[in-house]
C-alpha cells in the first residue's frame, strides 16, 4: 500500500501559522482539531499571563518620607511644636508622654518599628510615622490611604503598621492592662463600689457590645448575622466605676445573644480553678464568699449575678431597681468611651480576618486602660513600691474534679441569687431611703 504525505496549512502567513503533517491512513480530524484547540489555548494563556504581569507591576512613587517626618516632628514633637498639648491630646487620644512610652516600647521590642535602610540604602520610615499612622487609623477610623498626603506613607504600608502596632501592643501590655484582678485589686473594687454605688461585694458590671463586620465572608454571614441586620462580632466586657475594663472576651458570632456568649466566656475560669482571690463581705447580717456582677435581665439567676426586678411591687424594689440600673451603667459608659475614643470599633470593620479584628479590639481596650491609668483615678499601681516586679495574681493549687463541680454548683446556685438580692434590697433601703 502506497503511503504519501499531505500537509494542512492555513491561509495566513503570520507567526501563529500552524502546519501539521500526517499520513492519510492515520488521519483523524478529531485529533487534528484537538491539537489546534490546545495550541490556541496555550497561546491565549501565555498572552494573558504576560498582560497580567504588566498590570501587576508595582508603581513607584517618590513620596519624600523624610519631609513627612520633618513636618510631623515640627507639628507635635519638637521643643516648640506648632500644636499645643490640648490638640495633641485630642488627635492622639492620649498625652504626649504616654505616646512616647508606647513608641519606645515598640521600638525596643520590634525591628519593624526601628528605622532601617531599604534595598537602595535609603532611610525607611521613622518610628513616629508608623505609630502615628496606626493611632490615627484607630482614633478616626479613616481608610489607610487617607494618611498618605500627610505622613507620606502608602496604603499597604499603613495597613501593615496598624496590624503590627496592635499585635505588639497586645503582646507587650496585655499582662498589665488586661490582667485578672489580684487580691489588692479586688479589695479596692469592693471598697469603691460600696462607697459610690452602695453595693457591697460588687466586682463590676457585665454586658456585651456588637461590632459590625462589613467585609464578613459570604459563607459566614449566616452565623454572624442576627435577624435582618449586618454581620457583627460580640465583645463581652466587665467594667468598674472608674471605666477600667477588667475582662474582655471577643470573637463570638453576632447571631449569639448575651446568654450564649456567657456560656463560651472564660469569665469564671479563675474561680473554678481556684485561682481567684478570696472574697468575704456581709450584707444585711448575712455572710457571702463570692463577689457578683450587675447584669441586665437576660442573664441567668446565678449567685454571681445581681439583676433588677422585672416588675415593681413595692417602694423597696423600686429604689433597688433605680440604684441597680444606675450602677450597671458603668459598663455602658465604658463602651461609649471606648467607641468615642477609638472610632475604628464604632464603625463597620473593613478587614477580612477575624484574628486581626480581635487584635484591633484588644489593642483598643489596652490603650483605653492605659489612658485611664495615666489621666484619671485608676486602680492601684500593679507594681510594688520599687516599681521593679509586678504583683503576681493569685495562683491556686491543682483542684480535683469534685472541687470543680462543687464550685460550679455554688456559682449557679439560684437560691443564693434570690437571697443576695433580697439582702441587697434591705441594705439599699436602709442606706438611701431618706435620700433616694
C-alpha positions in Angstrom: 0.0 0.0 0.0 1.5 3.3 -1.0 1.8 6.0 1.6 2.2 9.6 0.9 2.1 12.8 3.0 -0.3 15.6 2.9 0.1 18.9 4.6 -2.6 21.1 6.1 -1.6 24.7 6.1 -3.6 27.8 7.0 -4.1 30.6 4.5 -2.4 33.0 6.9 1.3 33.5 6.7 1.5 35.1 10.2 3.8 33.8 13.0 0.9 31.9 14.5 0.6 29.7 11.3 0.1 26.1 12.2 1.4 23.2 10.0 0.5 19.6 10.6 1.9 16.7 8.6 0.0 13.4 8.9 -0.4 10.2 6.9 -3.6 9.6 5.1 -4.1 6.2 6.8 -3.7 7.7 10.3 -5.5 11.0 9.6 -8.1 11.7 12.3 -10.0 15.1 12.0 -10.8 14.9 15.8 -7.2 14.7 16.8 -6.3 17.5 14.4 -9.0 19.7 15.8 -8.0 18.9 19.4 -4.3 19.8 18.7 -5.3 23.1 17.2 -7.5 23.9 20.2 -4.7 23.0 22.6 -2.2 25.2 20.8 -4.5 28.2 20.6 -5.4 27.8 24.3 -1.8 27.7 25.2 -1.2 30.9 23.3 -4.1 32.6 24.9 -2.9 31.6 28.4 0.6 32.9 27.7 -0.8 36.1 26.4 -3.0 36.7 29.4 -0.1 35.8 31.7 2.2 38.4 30.1 -0.6 41.0 30.3 -1.2 40.3 34.0 2.5 40.6 34.7 2.4 44.0 33.1 -0.6 45.1 35.1 0.7 43.8 38.4 4.0 45.7 38.2 4.2 48.0 41.2 4.3 51.7 40.6 7.0 53.6 42.4 6.0 56.9 43.9 8.7 59.2 45.3 6.8 60.3 48.5 9.7 62.0 50.2 9.2 60.3 53.5 11.9 62.5 55.2 9.8 65.6 54.5 6.8 63.9 56.0 8.7 63.0 59.2 10.0 66.5 59.5 6.6 68.0 59.2 5.1 65.6 61.8 8.0 66.2 64.2 7.7 70.0 63.9 3.9 69.9 64.4 3.8 67.7 67.5 7.2 66.6 68.9 9.6 69.5 68.7 10.6 71.7 71.6 8.2 74.3 70.4 5.5 72.4 68.5 3.0 74.0 66.2 0.1 72.4 68.0 -0.2 72.6 71.8 -0.8 69.7 74.3 -4.6 70.1 74.2 -4.7 69.5 70.4 -2.2 66.6 70.7 -4.4 65.0 73.4 -7.5 65.3 71.2 -5.9 63.9 68.0 -3.8 61.2 69.6 -6.3 60.4 72.3 -3.5 60.4 74.9 -0.9 62.6 76.5 2.4 63.1 74.7 4.3 61.3 77.5 2.2 58.2 77.2 2.6 58.1 73.4 6.4 58.3 73.7 6.2 55.4 76.2 4.4 53.3 73.7 6.7 54.3 70.8 9.8 53.5 72.8 8.5 50.1 73.9 7.6 49.1 70.4 11.0 50.4 69.1 12.9 48.3 71.7 10.8 45.2 71.1 10.3 45.1 67.3 12.8 45.7 64.5 9.8 46.7 62.4 9.3 49.9 64.4 13.0 50.8 64.1 14.3 52.9 61.2 16.1 50.7 58.7 17.6 51.1 55.3 15.8 49.7 52.3 17.4 47.8 49.4 18.5 51.1 47.8 20.2 52.2 51.0 17.6 54.9 51.6 16.4 55.5 55.1 13.0 54.0 55.8 10.0 55.3 57.7 10.6 56.7 61.2 9.0 55.1 64.3 6.9 58.2 64.9 5.5 58.0 61.4 4.5 54.3 61.8 3.0 54.7 65.3 1.1 57.9 64.3 -0.3 56.1 61.3 -1.7 53.3 63.5 -3.0 55.7 66.1 -4.8 57.8 63.5 -6.5 54.8 62.0 -7.6 53.6 65.4 -8.8 57.1 66.6 -10.5 58.3 63.5 -11.4 55.0 61.7 -10.2 56.5 58.4 -9.0 54.4 55.4 -5.3 53.8 55.2 -4.7 56.0 52.1 -6.1 59.0 54.0 -2.8 59.3 55.7 -0.6 59.3 52.6 -0.6 63.1 51.9 0.4 64.0 55.5 2.6 61.1 56.6 4.0 60.2 53.2 3.1 56.6 53.6 1.5 54.2 51.1 -1.8 52.4 51.8 -0.4 48.9 52.1 2.3 50.2 54.5 -0.2 52.0 56.7 -2.4 48.8 57.0 0.7 46.8 57.9 1.6 49.4 60.5 -1.8 49.1 62.0 -1.7 45.3 62.3 1.9 45.3 63.6 1.1 48.1 66.2 -2.0 46.2 67.5 -0.2 42.9 67.7 2.8 44.3 69.7 0.6 46.4 72.0 -1.3 43.2 72.9 1.9 41.3 73.3 3.7 43.9 75.4 1.0 45.4 77.6 -1.8 42.8 78.0 -0.1 41.3 81.1 -0.6 44.6 82.9 -3.7 46.2 81.3 -5.8 43.1 80.6 -4.7 41.3 83.8 -7.0 39.3 86.0 -7.6 41.1 89.3 -5.3 40.2 92.2 -6.1 40.5 95.9 -5.4 44.2 96.1 -7.5 44.9 93.0 -10.4 43.0 94.5 -10.3 44.8 97.8 -10.2 48.2 96.0 -13.1 47.3 93.7 -15.2 46.2 96.7 -14.5 49.4 98.6 -15.0 51.6 95.6 -18.4 50.1 94.6 -19.6 50.1 98.2 -18.8 53.7 98.7 -20.0 55.1 95.3 -22.9 52.8 94.5 -23.8 51.3 97.8 -23.4 47.7 96.6 -21.1 45.7 98.9 -19.4 42.7 97.2 -19.8 44.2 93.7 -16.9 43.5 91.3 -18.2 45.4 88.3 -20.9 45.4 85.6 -21.2 42.8 82.8 -22.6 43.4 79.4 -21.9 42.8 75.6 -21.3 45.0 72.6 -21.6 44.2 68.9 -19.0 45.4 66.3 -20.3 45.4 62.8 -18.2 43.3 60.3 -18.6 44.9 56.9 -16.3 42.5 55.0 -17.5 39.3 56.6 -17.0 36.4 54.2 -20.2 35.4 52.5 -20.0 31.8 53.8 -20.0 33.1 57.4 -22.7 35.8 57.2 -25.4 33.4 58.4 -23.8 32.7 61.7 -22.6 36.3 62.3 -26.0 38.0 61.5 -28.9 38.3 63.8 -32.2 39.0 62.2 -32.0 41.2 59.1 -29.1 43.3 60.3 -25.4 43.3 59.3 -22.8 40.7 60.4 -21.4 41.5 63.8 -18.8 40.2 66.3 -19.6 40.3 70.0 -17.4 41.7 72.8 -18.2 40.7 76.4 -16.7 43.0 79.0 -16.6 43.8 82.7 -16.1 47.4 83.7 -15.7 49.1 87.1 -16.8 52.5 88.2 -13.6 54.2 87.0 -14.2 52.8 83.5 -11.3 50.2 83.7 -12.2 47.2 81.6 -11.3 44.1 83.7 -12.5 41.4 81.4 -12.7 41.3 77.6 -13.9 38.3 75.6 -14.1 38.9 71.9 -14.8 36.8 68.8 -18.2 35.1 69.3 -20.5 35.2 66.3 -23.1 38.1 66.2 -26.0 35.7 65.9 -25.5 34.8 69.6 -27.1 36.8 72.4 -25.5 37.7 75.7 -26.6 34.4 77.3 -24.9 32.3 74.5 -21.7 34.4 74.9 -21.7 33.8 78.6 -21.6 30.0 78.1 -18.5 30.3 76.0 -16.8 33.0 78.1 -13.8 32.3 80.4 -15.0 34.9 83.0 -15.4 32.3 85.8 -12.4 30.1 84.9 -10.2 31.5 87.7 -13.0 30.9 90.2 -13.5 27.3 89.0 -9.8 26.6 89.0 -9.2 28.0 92.5 -7.0 30.9 91.3 -9.4 33.8 92.3 -8.7 35.9 95.4 -10.9 35.2 98.4 -13.9 37.5 98.9 -15.8 37.9 102.1 -18.5 40.5 102.7 -21.6 40.9 104.7 -25.0 42.2 103.6 -28.0 42.5 106.0 -26.1 40.4 108.5 -25.6 37.6 106.0 -22.1 36.4 105.1 -21.2 35.8 101.4 -17.9 34.4 100.0 -18.2 35.2 96.3 -18.3 38.6 94.5 -21.0 39.4 92.0 -21.6 41.4 88.8 -24.5 43.7 88.0 -26.3 42.5 84.8 -29.5 43.0 82.9 -32.5 40.7 82.7 -31.2 38.3 80.1 -28.6 36.7 82.3 -29.4 33.7 84.4 -30.2 33.7 88.1 -26.8 32.7 89.4 -25.2 33.6 92.7 -22.6 35.7 91.0 -25.2 37.9 89.2 -27.5 40.6 90.6 -30.3 41.6 88.4 -33.1 44.2 88.8 -36.7 43.2 89.4 -38.8 42.8 86.2 -41.9 44.1 87.9 -42.0 46.9 90.5 -44.0 45.7 93.5 -43.2 48.0 96.4 -41.1 51.1 97.2 -38.1 49.0 98.3 -38.0 47.2 94.9 -38.3 50.4 93.0 -35.4 52.0 94.9 -33.3 48.9 94.4 -34.1 48.9 90.7 -33.1 52.6 90.3 -29.8 52.1 92.2 -29.0 48.8 90.3 -29.7 50.3 86.9 -27.7 53.4 87.7 -24.7 51.4 88.8 -24.9 49.0 85.9 -24.4 51.9 83.5 -20.6 51.7 84.3 -20.1 49.1 81.5 -22.4 51.1 79.1 -20.3 54.2 79.8 -17.1 52.2 79.2 -18.4 51.0 75.9 -19.4 54.6 75.0 -15.9 56.0 75.9 -14.2 53.1 74.0 -16.1 53.8 70.8 -15.8 57.6 71.1 -12.0 57.3 71.7 -11.4 54.7 69.1 -13.7 55.3 66.1 -12.5 52.2 64.4 -14.6 50.0 66.7 -17.6 52.3 66.3 -17.8 52.0 62.5 -18.0 48.8 60.4 -14.9 46.7 60.3 -13.3 46.7 56.9 -10.8 43.8 57.3 -11.3 40.2 56.3 -9.7 38.1 59.1 -11.3 37.7 62.5 -8.0 37.2 64.2 -6.8 40.7 63.1 -10.1 42.2 64.2 -9.5 40.6 67.6 -6.1 42.2 67.9 -7.6 45.6 67.0 -10.3 45.3 69.6 -7.9 44.1 72.4 -5.4 46.8 71.5 -8.1 49.5 71.8 -9.1 48.1 75.2 -5.5 48.1 76.4 -4.9 51.7 75.2 -8.2 52.7 76.9 -7.0 51.2 80.2 -3.6 52.9 79.8 -5.2 56.3 79.3 -7.5 55.7 82.3 -4.4 54.9 84.4 -2.4 57.8 83.0 -5.1 60.5 83.4 -7.7 59.6 86.0 -8.4 57.9 89.3 -7.4 54.4 88.4 -6.8 51.1 90.1 -3.9 50.7 92.5 -0.5 50.5 90.9 0.2 47.0 89.8 3.9 47.2 90.6 5.4 47.2 94.0 6.9 50.3 95.7 10.2 49.9 93.9 8.5 49.6 90.6 10.6 46.6 89.5 8.5 43.4 89.8 4.8 43.2 89.1 2.4 41.9 91.7 1.5 38.4 90.7 -2.1 37.2 90.6 -3.3 34.6 93.0 -2.2 31.1 91.9 -4.2 28.2 93.3 -3.3 24.6 93.5 -4.5 22.0 91.1 -8.1 21.2 92.1 -9.8 17.9 91.7 -12.8 17.3 89.6 -15.0 17.1 92.7 -14.0 20.6 93.9 -14.5 21.9 90.4 -18.1 20.6 90.2 -18.8 21.9 93.7 -17.6 25.4 92.8 -19.6 25.4 89.6 -22.7 24.4 91.6 -22.1 27.3 94.0 -21.8 29.8 91.2 -25.1 28.7 89.6 -27.0 28.5 92.9 -30.4 30.1 92.3 -31.3 30.2 96.0 -28.2 32.3 96.8 -29.1 34.6 94.0 -32.5 35.4 95.4 -31.2 35.6 98.9 -28.4 38.0 98.0 -30.8 40.2 96.0 -33.3 40.3 98.9 -30.5 41.3 101.3 -29.3 44.0 98.9 -32.8 45.4 98.7 -32.9 45.8 102.5 -29.4 47.2 102.5 -30.2 49.8 99.8 -33.4 50.8 101.6 -31.7 51.3 104.9 -28.9 53.4 103.3 -30.8 55.5 100.8 -34.4 55.6 102.0 -34.1 59.2 103.3 -32.2 60.4 100.3 -33.1 58.2 97.3 
